[in-house]
Amino acid sequence: MTSTARSGAKWGVVAVAALAALLLARPLGGIGMLVVLAAVLGIGLLAVNTPELSRPATVKNPDPLPAAKPRPVLSVRDRWQRGIEHHNQVLGAYGSFELDPKMLLQYPALWDLSAPQVIAFHDSLETAGELRSDEFPGEAMAEKYVAAVNELRSTWAAADRFARSTGTGALSADDARDCRRALKLLNHAESAENAERATYLQQVLGTVDRLAERGVVPRPDRARASLQTKIRRAIEA
């Protein structure tokens, strides 16, 4: 109902009330009729001018959230294939420590076989490698491989954190000094040219070999190959 219609209805009620009051007040005489009429009109005016309480707005129920779609259930073959991808990711991350001389010299704790995190990683690395196959090996063996890769990912994360947080802190004073010196030589080599660069890199290579002989790092075949290539290019430049 509009405000105009509501106002008209109120005045209609007031008029009816006033007429009823006149009829009822006739026995009271002229003064009594005036008193009753004034009271009725006062009450009517109050009712007309009093704002109507607004009705609370109807709150609509919000649209329900769409139900989450169930994740597709992967087959054993699909999980086996994903396991190979995860295995390769770990091998790539681990390989960067062996391939990059800087990583080798900064984080030798990755080969500290007295650390439980490192032992667990190398054990799981060996297990996953033994279970890996080029062809789908059947559901039973595939499940074993997937479980081994999951364990490998977990132990790699722990070993990586340990190596980065330890740095050269677990080495003897002499070994730690050699690592720091070789790192400085690598930094000098990056800003040097030709013969000077080759000299710096040759000294780094000799230090890495000595560290490998003392068991600080594994035999760095990939790192040595990388350094030798850089030395040859610096000499030929």
Backbone hydrogen bonds, N-H to C=O, Kabsch-Sander energy under -0.5 kcal/mol:
donor,donor_aa,acceptor,acceptor_aa,energy
6,R,2,T,-2.1
7,S,3,S,-2.2
8,G,4,T,-2.3
9,A,5,A,-2.1
10,K,6,R,-2.0
11,W,7,S,-2.2
12,G,8,G,-2.0
13,V,9,A,-2.0
14,V,10,K,-2.2
15,A,11,W,-2.4
16,V,12,G,-2.3
17,A,13,V,-2.4
18,A,14,V,-2.5
19,L,15,A,-2.3
20,A,16,V,-2.4
21,A,17,A,-2.2
22,L,18,A,-2.0
23,L,19,L,-1.9
24,L,20,A,-2.2
25,A,21,A,-2.2
26,R,22,L,-0.7
26,R,23,L,-0.6
28,L,25,A,-1.6
29,G,26,R,-1.5
32,G,28,L,-0.7
33,M,29,G,-2.3
34,L,30,G,-1.9
35,V,31,I,-2.2
36,V,32,G,-2.5
37,L,33,M,-2.6
38,A,34,L,-2.5
39,A,35,V,-2.1
40,V,36,V,-2.5
41,L,37,L,-2.7
42,G,38,A,-2.3
43,I,39,A,-2.4
44,G,40,V,-2.4
45,L,41,L,-2.7
46,L,42,G,-2.2
47,A,43,I,-2.1
48,V,44,G,-2.5
49,N,45,L,-2.3
50,T,46,L,-1.0
59,V,57,A,-0.5
60,K,58,T,-0.6
74,L,72,P,-0.6
79,R,75,S,-2.4
80,W,76,V,-2.3
81,Q,77,R,-2.3
82,R,78,D,-2.4
83,G,79,R,-2.1
84,I,80,W,-1.7
85,E,81,Q,-1.6
86,H,82,R,-2.4
87,H,83,G,-2.5
88,N,84,I,-2.4
89,Q,85,E,-1.9
90,V,86,H,-2.0
91,L,87,H,-2.3
92,G,88,N,-2.4
93,A,89,Q,-2.2
94,Y,90,V,-2.8
95,G,91,L,-2.5
96,S,92,G,-1.3
97,F,93,A,-0.6
97,F,94,Y,-1.0
98,E,94,Y,-1.0
99,L,95,G,-2.7
100,D,96,S,-1.8
104,L,100,D,-2.1
105,L,101,P,-2.2
106,Q,102,K,-2.4
107,Y,103,M,-2.3
109,A,167,G,-0.8
110,L,107,Y,-1.5
111,W,108,P,-2.0
112,D,109,A,-1.7
113,L,111,W,-1.3
115,A,112,D,-2.0
119,I,115,A,-2.3
120,A,116,P,-2.6
121,F,117,Q,-1.8
122,H,118,V,-2.4
123,D,119,I,-2.3
124,S,120,A,-2.3
125,L,121,F,-2.5
126,E,122,H,-1.9
127,T,123,D,-2.2
128,A,124,S,-2.5
129,G,125,L,-1.8
130,E,126,E,-2.0
131,L,127,T,-1.6
132,R,128,A,-1.0
142,A,138,G,-2.4
143,E,139,E,-2.4
144,K,140,A,-1.6
145,Y,141,M,-2.3
146,V,142,A,-2.6
147,A,143,E,-2.2
148,A,144,K,-2.2
149,V,145,Y,-2.4
150,N,146,V,-2.2
151,E,147,A,-2.0
152,L,148,A,-2.2
153,R,149,V,-2.6
154,S,150,N,-1.8
155,T,151,E,-2.6
156,W,152,L,-2.5
157,A,153,R,-2.0
158,A,154,S,-1.7
159,A,155,T,-2.5
160,D,156,W,-3.0
161,R,157,A,-2.0
162,F,158,A,-2.2
163,A,159,A,-2.7
164,R,160,D,-2.3
165,S,161,R,-2.3
166,T,162,F,-1.9
167,G,163,A,-2.6
169,G,166,T,-2.5
171,L,168,T,-1.6
176,A,172,S,-2.7
177,R,173,A,-2.1
178,D,174,D,-2.2
179,C,175,D,-2.2
180,R,176,A,-2.2
181,R,177,R,-2.6
182,A,178,D,-2.5
183,L,179,C,-2.1
184,K,180,R,-2.1
185,L,181,R,-2.2
186,L,182,A,-2.1
187,N,183,L,-2.1
188,H,184,K,-2.3
189,A,185,L,-2.4
190,E,186,L,-1.6
191,S,187,N,-0.8
191,S,188,H,-0.7
192,A,188,H,-0.7
192,A,189,A,-0.6
196,E,193,E,-1.2
197,R,193,E,-1.0
198,A,194,N,-2.4
199,T,195,A,-2.2
200,Y,196,E,-2.1
201,L,197,R,-2.3
202,Q,198,A,-2.1
203,Q,199,T,-1.8
204,V,200,Y,-2.0
205,L,201,L,-2.4
206,G,202,Q,-2.0
207,T,203,Q,-2.0
208,V,204,V,-2.6
209,D,205,L,-2.1
210,R,206,G,-1.9
211,L,207,T,-2.4
212,A,208,V,-2.0
213,E,209,D,-2.2
214,R,210,R,-1.7
215,G,212,A,-1.2
216,V,211,L,-2.4
217,V,211,L,-0.8
221,D,219,R,-2.0
223,A,98,E,-0.5
224,R,220,P,-3.2
225,A,221,D,-2.3
226,S,222,R,-2.1
227,L,223,A,-2.4
228,Q,224,R,-2.9
229,T,225,A,-2.0
230,K,226,S,-1.8
231,I,227,L,-2.5
232,R,228,Q,-2.4
233,R,229,T,-2.2
234,A,230,K,-2.2
235,I,231,I,-2.2
236,E,232,R,-2.3
237,A,233,R,-1.2
